[in-house]
Amino acid sequence: MYMVDAEYERDTVMTTYTIDNQQIYVEEHGPTTAPLAVLIHGWSSSSFTWAPILPDLSRRYHCIAIDLPGFGQSPDPSRKPSIAWYADLIADVIARFGHERPALVLGHSMGGQIAATLALHYPALVEQLVLLNPSLSGRLSTRVNLLLSPHVFAERFQLLEWLLHTLAKTRFDYTDWLLKPSNFAERAMISAEDYGRIRADARRRGQGRTRAICYTAMRSGDLRGKLKQIEAPTLVLWGAEDDVVPLRDAGLVAQEWSKADLRIIPNAGHWPQFEQPDATRRHIAHFLGLPPALAGQSRTSDDLEYLRGIAQFLNNSEIGGNLTEAQRLQLASLVHSHGYAPGEKIATMDSQGHEMYIVSGGCLDVWITPTNTDGSLREPILLASVNAGQVAGELALLDGAPRSADLRAGEQGATLLTLTEEGLATLANDDPGMGMRLMQNLAISLGRRLRTQNRRAIQTEPEPIMFE
């Protein structure tokens, strides 16, 4: 069960902007210097749509969750709304907040249709798309068309809208009968408070005319035959039991939009972010390369451009091969960079190896102290120098045994990316496929280095004593 926590409410900045002579209510989250993410809700909804997503997303992005004109707390649209007009308005929002950079755009239901239309009309403004149960064809379910559409079109008239709202306060209210079976999976778990917010948005007084116009606009905003033209990398999530925008549109994605990453979420209907929040957040985190949450910690990502630089370096390292860009970003978000002076000790022999090191600058020297046959210690010997892109300390981390050598910065010093045992376990548990690739990379790295070190170790054996 998902319930919006106090932190979400406390960190929300609520503002009304005027863009292209249209007042728009928005909720802002995250640092204003971060890359922009624009979140577009669906039909008869509001920015509350994104409550389960915003806490994680705002750690890396400046999130703008919009109440589309005519919905939520935004005033009526200044003109007859359409999917294309809403897309034009979002383009103006990105131009205002994006600092001439493309944005991450998320859309739910009708908002997904708007987001896809935006990507078609303004490809330079959209860096990535995340669509939840998007109404791509405009064709809604038979249940919605038969049972909900008469109610929607009746609300176009103020007198009928008032009458229906008055009826909703009596024991003859039929809202739940219309809303729940279509929107939520049979076994979905959603808190009464969150359902109350969604229900209130769906029945908000004074928005009947806009709801009716947008209901028609969705059906005329058909994107079939155009999806393959969208250039932005896209994640499409769909609740398996959606009875508002049925799974036939997911089939449309599979058929026409092969570049999109389509994921079906079991035991979820039209609101997977509320019904299955963990699965929804996990799919989005994997796609965007957001850091997985560490147990007991709330991590804040560094600047995205810095992380992308680390991820690019990891692409050419022993540990980062065969990972996707998003997986490298996740790895980059969990490593910590630190510089060491020439000869500075980093780790000592026989210490516990809860950390491994990726050399990003300079070199790291591996020193061993051999023993003579009588047990006395010989002078320390430089066994290996680990250079940029190579990994050290992984053996002790993987097998839990004490370290077998001293690790020191080389003559020119060393800059290391440190990955903890907890961080490695978190990555492996959060994405088993990524965990397998990391283990394969570490095994290959370890095998190469051990072969080299074994050759050098043989050369350090004491010469046999010769008796005459």
DRENROTI-485784 format. One line per field, with one value per residue (C-alpha): residue in three letters; chain; x, y, z. Coordinates in nm, 2 decimals, always signed. Layout:
code = (Ala:...)
unit = (A:...)
xx = (X:...)
yy = (Y:...)
zz = (Z:...)
//
This chain:
code = (Met:Tyr:Met:Val:Asp:Ala:Glu:Tyr:Glu:Arg:Asp:Thr:Val:Met:Thr:Thr:Tyr:Thr:Ile:Asp:Asn:Gln:Gln:Ile:Tyr:Val:Glu:Glu:His:Gly:Pro:Thr:Thr:Ala:Pro:Leu:Ala:Val:Leu:Ile:His:Gly:Trp:Ser:Ser:Ser:Ser:Phe:Thr:Trp:Ala:Pro:Ile:Leu:Pro:Asp:Leu:Ser:Arg:Arg:Tyr:His:Cys:Ile:Ala:Ile:Asp:Leu:Pro:Gly:Phe:Gly:Gln:Ser:Pro:Asp:Pro:Ser:Arg:Lys:Pro:Ser:Ile:Ala:Trp:Tyr:Ala:Asp:Leu:Ile:Ala:Asp:Val:Ile:Ala:Arg:Phe:Gly:His:Glu:Arg:Pro:Ala:Leu:Val:Leu:Gly:His:Ser:Met:Gly:Gly:Gln:Ile:Ala:Ala:Thr:Leu:Ala:Leu:His:Tyr:Pro:Ala:Leu:Val:Glu:Gln:Leu:Val:Leu:Leu:Asn:Pro:Ser:Leu:Ser:Gly:Arg:Leu:Ser:Thr:Arg:Val:Asn:Leu:Leu:Leu:Ser:Pro:His:Val:Phe:Ala:Glu:Arg:Phe:Gln:Leu:Leu:Glu:Trp:Leu:Leu:His:Thr:Leu:Ala:Lys:Thr:Arg:Phe:Asp:Tyr:Thr:Asp:Trp:Leu:Leu:Lys:Pro:Ser:Asn:Phe:Ala:Glu:Arg:Ala:Met:Ile:Ser:Ala:Glu:Asp:Tyr:Gly:Arg:Ile:Arg:Ala:Asp:Ala:Arg:Arg:Arg:Gly:Gln:Gly:Arg:Thr:Arg:Ala:Ile:Cys:Tyr:Thr:Ala:Met:Arg:Ser:Gly:Asp:Leu:Arg:Gly:Lys:Leu:Lys:Gln:Ile:Glu:Ala:Pro:Thr:Leu:Val:Leu:Trp:Gly:Ala:Glu:Asp:Asp:Val:Val:Pro:Leu:Arg:Asp:Ala:Gly:Leu:Val:Ala:Gln:Glu:Trp:Ser:Lys:Ala:Asp:Leu:Arg:Ile:Ile:Pro:Asn:Ala:Gly:His:Trp:Pro:Gln:Phe:Glu:Gln:Pro:Asp:Ala:Thr:Arg:Arg:His:Ile:Ala:His:Phe:Leu:Gly:Leu:Pro:Pro:Ala:Leu:Ala:Gly:Gln:Ser:Arg:Thr:Ser:Asp:Asp:Leu:Glu:Tyr:Leu:Arg:Gly:Ile:Ala:Gln:Phe:Leu:Asn:Asn:Ser:Glu:Ile:Gly:Gly:Asn:Leu:Thr:Glu:Ala:Gln:Arg:Leu:Gln:Leu:Ala:Ser:Leu:Val:His:Ser:His:Gly:Tyr:Ala:Pro:Gly:Glu:Lys:Ile:Ala:Thr:Met:Asp:Ser:Gln:Gly:His:Glu:Met:Tyr:Ile:Val:Ser:Gly:Gly:Cys:Leu:Asp:Val:Trp:Ile:Thr:Pro:Thr:Asn:Thr:Asp:Gly:Ser:Leu:Arg:Glu:Pro:Ile:Leu:Leu:Ala:Ser:Val:Asn:Ala:Gly:Gln:Val:Ala:Gly:Glu:Leu:Ala:Leu:Leu:Asp:Gly:Ala:Pro:Arg:Ser:Ala:Asp:Leu:Arg:Ala:Gly:Glu:Gln:Gly:Ala:Thr:Leu:Leu:Thr:Leu:Thr:Glu:Glu:Gly:Leu:Ala:Thr:Leu:Ala:Asn:Asp:Asp:Pro:Gly:Met:Gly:Met:Arg:Leu:Met:Gln:Asn:Leu:Ala:Ile:Ser:Leu:Gly:Arg:Arg:Leu:Arg:Thr:Gln:Asn:Arg:Arg:Ala:Ile:Gln:Thr:Glu:Pro:Glu:Pro:Ile:Met:Phe:Glu)
unit = (A:A:A:A:A:A:A:A:A:A:A:A:A:A:A:A:A:A:A:A:A:A:A:A:A:A:A:A:A:A:A:A:A:A:A:A:A:A:A:A:A:A:A:A:A:A:A:A:A:A:A:A:A:A:A:A:A:A:A:A:A:A:A:A:A:A:A:A:A:A:A:A:A:A:A:A:A:A:A:A:A:A:A:A:A:A:A:A:A:A:A:A:A:A:A:A:A:A:A:A:A:A:A:A:A:A:A:A:A:A:A:A:A:A:A:A:A:A:A:A:A:A:A:A:A:A:A:A:A:A:A:A:A:A:A:A:A:A:A:A:A:A:A:A:A:A:A:A:A:A:A:A:A:A:A:A:A:A:A:A:A:A:A:A:A:A:A:A:A:A:A:A:A:A:A:A:A:A:A:A:A:A:A:A:A:A:A:A:A:A:A:A:A:A:A:A:A:A:A:A:A:A:A:A:A:A:A:A:A:A:A:A:A:A:A:A:A:A:A:A:A:A:A:A:A:A:A:A:A:A:A:A:A:A:A:A:A:A:A:A:A:A:A:A:A:A:A:A:A:A:A:A:A:A:A:A:A:A:A:A:A:A:A:A:A:A:A:A:A:A:A:A:A:A:A:A:A:A:A:A:A:A:A:A:A:A:A:A:A:A:A:A:A:A:A:A:A:A:A:A:A:A:A:A:A:A:A:A:A:A:A:A:A:A:A:A:A:A:A:A:A:A:A:A:A:A:A:A:A:A:A:A:A:A:A:A:A:A:A:A:A:A:A:A:A:A:A:A:A:A:A:A:A:A:A:A:A:A:A:A:A:A:A:A:A:A:A:A:A:A:A:A:A:A:A:A:A:A:A:A:A:A:A:A:A:A:A:A:A:A:A:A:A:A:A:A:A:A:A:A:A:A:A:A:A:A:A:A:A:A:A:A:A:A:A:A:A:A:A:A:A:A:A:A:A:A:A:A:A:A:A:A:A:A:A:A:A:A:A:A:A:A:A:A:A:A:A:A:A:A:A:A:A:A:A:A:A:A:A:A:A:A:A:A:A:A:A:A)
xx = (+0.00:+0.13:+0.06:+0.20:+0.43:+0.48:+0.81:+0.64:+0.40:+0.67:+0.91:+0.65:+0.68:+0.34:+0.34:+0.12:+0.29:+0.16:+0.29:+0.16:-0.12:-0.23:-0.21:-0.08:-0.05:+0.26:+0.43:+0.81:+1.05:+1.42:+1.72:+1.65:+2.00:+1.94:+1.82:+1.45:+1.18:+0.82:+0.54:+0.20:-0.11:-0.39:-0.76:-0.96:-0.66:-0.39:-0.03:-0.11:-0.07:+0.30:+0.32:+0.47:+0.74:+0.85:+1.06:+1.30:+1.30:+1.36:+1.69:+1.84:+1.59:+1.42:+1.07:+0.78:+0.45:+0.18:-0.19:-0.30:-0.54:-0.89:-0.77:-0.65:-0.59:-0.52:-0.79:-0.99:-0.80:-0.78:-0.89:-1.06:-0.81:-0.66:-0.38:-0.16:-0.24:-0.14:+0.18:+0.26:+0.20:+0.44:+0.70:+0.68:+0.72:+1.04:+1.17:+1.11:+1.26:+1.50:+1.78:+1.81:+1.85:+1.61:+1.39:+1.29:+0.91:+0.68:+0.31:+0.02:-0.28:-0.38:-0.06:+0.13:-0.05:+0.05:+0.41:+0.44:+0.28:+0.54:+0.82:+0.69:+0.64:+0.94:+1.21:+1.49:+1.31:+1.27:+1.57:+1.38:+1.02:+0.86:+0.49:+0.25:-0.06:-0.05:-0.36:-0.17:-0.46:-0.73:-0.94:-1.06:-1.21:-1.56:-1.67:-1.55:-1.71:-2.05:-2.08:-1.86:-1.91:-2.28:-2.18:-1.89:-2.10:-2.38:-2.13:-2.08:-2.38:-2.36:-2.70:-2.64:-2.30:-2.44:-2.71:-2.46:-2.24:-2.54:-2.63:-2.28:-2.34:-2.63:-2.66:-2.73:-2.37:-2.24:-1.88:-1.71:-1.90:-1.77:-1.42:-1.28:-1.34:-1.20:-0.91:-0.77:-0.67:-0.89:-0.62:-0.46:-0.37:-0.41:-0.47:-0.81:-0.64:-0.48:-0.79:-0.98:-0.75:-0.78:-1.16:-1.18:-0.98:-1.21:-1.52:-1.38:-1.66:-1.65:-1.43:-1.71:-1.68:-1.31:-1.34:-1.59:-1.38:-1.06:-1.25:-1.32:-0.96:-0.81:-1.01:-0.90:-0.53:-0.46:-0.08:-0.10:+0.15:+0.35:+0.52:+0.82:+0.91:+0.98:+1.35:+1.38:+1.46:+1.13:+1.01:+0.65:+0.49:+0.15:-0.07:-0.18:-0.54:-0.60:-0.96:-0.94:-0.66:-0.66:-0.35:-0.43:-0.24:+0.06:+0.04:+0.05:+0.38:+0.52:+0.42:+0.51:+0.76:+1.03:+1.28:+1.06:+1.12:+0.78:+0.72:+0.39:+0.33:+0.12:-0.16:-0.19:-0.46:-0.46:-0.26:+0.05:+0.24:-0.01:-0.10:+0.25:+0.48:+0.79:+0.78:+0.70:+0.98:+1.23:+1.15:+1.19:+1.52:+1.66:+1.57:+1.70:+2.00:+1.87:+2.06:+1.89:+1.81:+2.06:+1.91:+1.86:+1.99:+1.83:+2.09:+2.11:+2.27:+2.55:+2.52:+2.40:+2.67:+2.93:+2.77:+2.76:+3.13:+3.20:+2.97:+3.16:+3.48:+3.33:+3.24:+3.61:+3.70:+3.73:+3.41:+3.19:+3.20:+2.88:+2.66:+2.40:+2.42:+2.16:+2.34:+2.66:+2.48:+2.35:+2.70:+2.84:+2.59:+2.71:+3.09:+3.28:+3.58:+3.89:+4.24:+4.56:+4.90:+5.21:+5.29:+4.98:+4.85:+4.50:+4.45:+4.67:+4.73:+4.51:+4.25:+3.88:+3.80:+3.46:+3.56:+3.70:+3.87:+3.85:+4.15:+4.04:+4.37:+4.74:+4.80:+4.76:+5.05:+5.01:+5.28:+5.35:+5.60:+5.74:+5.87:+6.18:+6.18:+6.25:+5.95:+6.14:+6.01:+6.19:+6.18:+5.84:+5.81:+5.60:+5.39:+5.17:+5.07:+4.70:+4.64:+4.34:+4.04:+4.16:+4.02:+4.18:+4.06:+3.77:+3.90:+3.88:+3.54:+3.40:+3.52:+3.51:+3.87:+4.13:+4.34:+4.65:+4.85:+4.90:+4.75:+4.93:+4.91:+5.17:+5.46:+5.22:+4.94:+4.61:+4.24:+4.01:+3.64:+3.54:+3.25:+3.14:+3.03:+2.68:+2.67:+2.77:+2.50:+2.24:+2.31:+2.30:+1.98:+1.80:+1.90:+2.01:+2.11:+2.34:+2.47:+2.56:+2.75:+2.94:+3.05:+3.16:+3.36:+3.52:+3.61:+3.78:+3.96:+4.08:+4.19:+4.40:+4.57:+4.63:+4.81:+5.04:+5.09:+5.17:+5.44:+5.59:+5.55:+5.75:+6.04:+6.04:+6.10:+6.43:+6.71:+6.79:+7.09:+7.37:+7.60:+7.95)
yy = (+0.00:+0.34:+0.65:+1.00:+1.09:+1.42:+1.48:+1.50:+1.76:+1.96:+1.98:+2.09:+2.45:+2.55:+2.83:+2.98:+3.09:+3.27:+3.12:+3.23:+3.42:+3.11:+3.07:+2.73:+2.59:+2.38:+2.20:+2.22:+1.97:+1.93:+2.17:+2.45:+2.39:+2.03:+1.90:+1.96:+1.70:+1.79:+1.57:+1.57:+1.42:+1.25:+1.32:+1.44:+1.44:+1.67:+1.69:+1.46:+1.18:+1.19:+1.18:+0.83:+0.92:+1.27:+1.20:+0.97:+1.18:+1.51:+1.39:+1.43:+1.65:+1.99:+1.85:+2.06:+1.88:+2.07:+2.11:+2.13:+2.42:+2.33:+2.06:+2.06:+2.41:+2.57:+2.80:+2.72:+2.71:+3.04:+2.85:+2.52:+2.26:+1.99:+1.75:+1.95:+2.28:+2.12:+1.99:+2.35:+2.48:+2.22:+2.32:+2.68:+2.54:+2.36:+2.67:+2.87:+2.63:+2.42:+2.67:+2.57:+2.20:+1.92:+1.78:+1.45:+1.43:+1.20:+1.15:+0.94:+0.84:+1.15:+1.31:+1.03:+1.12:+1.48:+1.39:+1.17:+1.45:+1.69:+1.46:+1.44:+1.82:+1.94:+1.66:+1.90:+1.97:+1.61:+1.41:+1.11:+1.00:+0.79:+0.71:+0.54:+0.38:+0.63:+0.69:+0.66:+0.57:+0.76:+0.45:+0.38:+0.07:-0.05:+0.00:+0.36:+0.44:+0.28:+0.38:+0.69:+0.89:+0.97:+1.12:+1.31:+1.47:+1.56:+1.75:+2.00:+2.18:+2.37:+2.27:+1.90:+1.92:+2.08:+1.81:+1.53:+1.68:+1.72:+1.35:+1.25:+1.38:+1.14:+0.76:+0.74:+0.84:+0.61:+0.75:+0.45:+0.21:+0.40:+0.47:+0.17:-0.13:+0.07:+0.23:-0.02:-0.39:-0.63:-0.70:-0.36:-0.19:+0.18:+0.39:+0.54:+0.89:+0.85:+0.71:+1.00:+1.25:+1.07:+1.06:+1.43:+1.52:+1.31:+1.49:+1.84:+2.09:+2.34:+2.13:+1.93:+2.13:+2.08:+1.71:+1.66:+1.86:+1.66:+1.33:+1.41:+1.55:+1.22:+1.03:+1.27:+1.27:+0.92:+0.86:+0.53:+0.53:+0.81:+0.64:+0.52:+0.88:+0.96:+0.99:+1.02:+0.71:+0.60:+0.38:+0.27:+0.12:-0.05:-0.19:-0.54:-0.49:-0.14:-0.11:+0.26:+0.25:-0.12:-0.33:-0.33:+0.00:-0.17:-0.40:-0.09:+0.00:-0.34:-0.34:+0.02:+0.15:-0.11:+0.13:+0.19:-0.02:-0.16:-0.31:-0.47:-0.44:-0.73:-0.66:-0.30:-0.11:+0.24:+0.38:+0.15:+0.43:+0.39:+0.03:-0.11:+0.18:-0.02:-0.19:+0.14:+0.32:+0.04:+0.04:+0.42:+0.40:+0.14:+0.34:+0.67:+0.53:+0.67:+0.53:+0.25:+0.33:+0.20:+0.04:+0.30:+0.59:+0.85:+0.92:+1.25:+1.23:+1.45:+1.68:+1.48:+1.60:+1.49:+1.15:+1.12:+1.19:+0.92:+0.68:+0.75:+0.67:+0.35:+0.25:+0.20:+0.05:-0.32:-0.31:-0.11:-0.32:-0.46:-0.23:-0.01:+0.37:+0.37:+0.09:+0.28:+0.59:+0.37:+0.25:+0.61:+0.73:+0.48:+0.53:+0.79:+0.97:+1.05:+1.16:+1.03:+1.18:+0.99:+0.69:+0.74:+0.42:+0.33:-0.01:-0.25:-0.62:-0.83:-0.55:-0.63:-0.56:-0.40:-0.17:-0.21:+0.06:+0.16:+0.37:+0.68:+0.87:+0.80:+0.45:+0.23:+0.01:-0.33:-0.42:-0.76:-0.85:-1.19:-1.42:-1.63:-2.00:-1.92:-1.69:-1.37:-1.08:-0.96:-0.62:-0.52:-0.58:-0.40:-0.67:-0.47:-0.13:-0.08:+0.18:+0.39:+0.18:-0.12:-0.25:-0.35:-0.49:-0.69:-1.03:-0.94:-0.78:-1.08:-1.36:-1.17:-1.27:-1.02:-0.83:-1.01:-0.69:-0.33:-0.08:+0.26:+0.55:+0.54:+0.79:+1.04:+0.99:+0.82:+0.91:+0.63:+0.55:+0.35:+0.11:-0.05:-0.40:-0.27:-0.07:-0.37:-0.59:-0.32:-0.30:-0.68:-0.72:-0.43:-0.55:-0.91:-0.88:-0.60:-0.79:-1.08:-0.86:-0.69:-1.03:-1.14:-0.82:-0.86:-1.22:-1.13:-0.85:-1.06:-1.34:-1.12:-0.95:-1.28:-1.43:-1.13:-1.12:-1.49:-1.45:-1.17:-1.35:-1.65:-1.41:-1.30:-1.65:-1.67:-1.85:-2.20:-2.23:-2.42:-2.65:-2.74)
zz = (+0.00:-0.09:+0.11:+0.05:+0.34:+0.52:+0.35:+0.01:+0.13:+0.31:+0.02:-0.23:-0.37:-0.52:-0.77:-1.04:-1.36:-1.66:-1.98:-2.33:-2.16:-1.97:-1.59:-1.49:-1.14:-1.08:-0.80:-0.80:-0.64:-0.64:-0.69:-0.95:-1.10:-1.18:-1.52:-1.59:-1.56:-1.66:-1.54:-1.71:-1.55:-1.73:-1.80:-1.51:-1.27:-1.13:-1.03:-0.74:-1.00:-0.94:-0.56:-0.55:-0.81:-0.71:-0.39:-0.59:-0.91:-0.73:-0.60:-0.94:-1.14:-1.10:-1.13:-1.26:-1.20:-1.39:-1.34:-1.70:-1.77:-1.67:-1.42:-1.07:-0.94:-1.28:-1.42:-1.73:-2.06:-2.25:-2.57:-2.66:-2.54:-2.76:-2.73:-2.97:-2.77:-2.44:-2.61:-2.73:-2.38:-2.24:-2.50:-2.36:-2.01:-2.11:-2.29:-1.97:-1.72:-1.92:-1.96:-2.33:-2.24:-2.34:-2.06:-1.92:-1.98:-1.79:-1.89:-1.75:-1.96:-2.16:-2.03:-2.21:-2.53:-2.48:-2.40:-2.71:-2.92:-2.77:-2.87:-3.23:-3.26:-3.06:-3.07:-2.96:-2.63:-2.52:-2.39:-2.26:-2.22:-1.94:-2.02:-1.78:-1.94:-2.22:-2.43:-2.76:-3.00:-2.81:-2.80:-2.44:-2.30:-2.39:-2.02:-2.02:-2.35:-2.25:-1.89:-1.83:-2.16:-2.09:-1.75:-1.91:-2.18:-1.94:-1.73:-2.02:-1.90:-1.57:-1.45:-1.51:-1.35:-1.04:-1.03:-1.06:-0.79:-0.56:-0.62:-0.53:-0.18:-0.13:-0.09:-0.46:-0.55:-0.82:-0.85:-0.69:-0.91:-1.22:-1.10:-0.91:-1.15:-1.45:-1.28:-1.03:-1.04:-0.85:-0.59:-0.59:-0.26:-0.24:+0.07:+0.14:+0.16:-0.18:-0.34:-0.19:-0.36:-0.70:-0.66:-0.57:-0.89:-1.10:-0.96:-0.91:-0.95:-1.24:-1.47:-1.65:-1.97:-2.00:-1.91:-2.20:-2.45:-2.35:-2.37:-2.74:-2.79:-2.67:-2.93:-3.21:-3.10:-3.24:-3.28:-3.46:-3.75:-3.60:-3.30:-3.48:-3.56:-3.19:-3.14:-2.76:-2.56:-2.41:-2.13:-2.14:-1.83:-1.83:-1.56:-1.68:-1.56:-1.70:-1.80:-1.90:-2.16:-2.24:-2.32:-2.69:-2.70:-2.54:-2.84:-3.06:-2.89:-2.94:-3.31:-3.41:-3.16:-3.13:-2.98:-2.68:-2.37:-2.29:-1.94:-1.81:-1.44:-1.29:-1.04:-1.15:-1.34:-1.47:-1.17:-1.14:-0.95:-0.66:-0.70:-0.74:-0.64:-0.58:-0.92:-1.09:-0.92:-0.99:-1.36:-1.38:-1.18:-1.41:-1.72:-1.59:-1.40:-1.07:-0.76:-0.58:-0.22:+0.03:+0.35:+0.62:+0.40:+0.18:-0.09:-0.28:-0.63:-0.73:-1.03:-1.33:-1.56:-1.31:-1.28:-1.66:-1.67:-1.41:-1.61:-1.93:-1.75:-1.62:-1.97:-2.04:-1.71:-1.61:-1.41:-1.64:-1.96:-2.11:-1.89:-2.03:-2.00:-1.73:-1.54:-1.55:-1.41:-1.12:-1.06:-1.08:-0.83:-0.57:-0.60:-0.40:-0.55:-0.33:-0.41:-0.23:-0.21:-0.35:-0.12:+0.10:+0.25:+0.13:+0.29:+0.49:+0.48:+0.71:+0.73:+0.64:+0.28:+0.28:-0.01:-0.36:-0.56:-0.93:-1.03:-1.21:-1.20:-1.12:-1.01:-0.70:-0.59:-0.44:-0.19:-0.03:+0.25:+0.18:+0.45:+0.46:+0.53:+0.90:+0.92:+0.92:+0.71:+0.40:+0.25:+0.10:-0.27:-0.52:-0.66:-0.91:-1.02:-1.09:-1.35:-1.46:-1.54:-1.34:-1.02:-0.68:-0.36:-0.51:-0.39:-0.02:-0.08:-0.25:-0.02:+0.31:+0.39:+0.52:+0.26:+0.14:+0.05:+0.13:-0.11:-0.15:-0.39:-0.66:-0.72:-0.89:-0.64:-0.71:-0.75:-0.67:-0.70:-0.40:-0.41:-0.08:-0.02:+0.07:-0.26:-0.47:-0.30:-0.35:-0.72:-0.75:-0.56:-0.73:-1.08:-1.09:-1.46:-1.38:-1.08:-1.30:-1.55:-1.26:-1.12:-1.47:-1.51:-1.17:-1.24:-1.57:-1.40:-1.11:-1.34:-1.55:-1.26:-1.07:-1.36:-1.38:-1.01:-0.99:-1.25:-1.05:-0.72:-0.85:-0.92:-0.56:-0.41:-0.22:-0.40:-0.27:-0.03:-0.20:+0.01:-0.10)
//
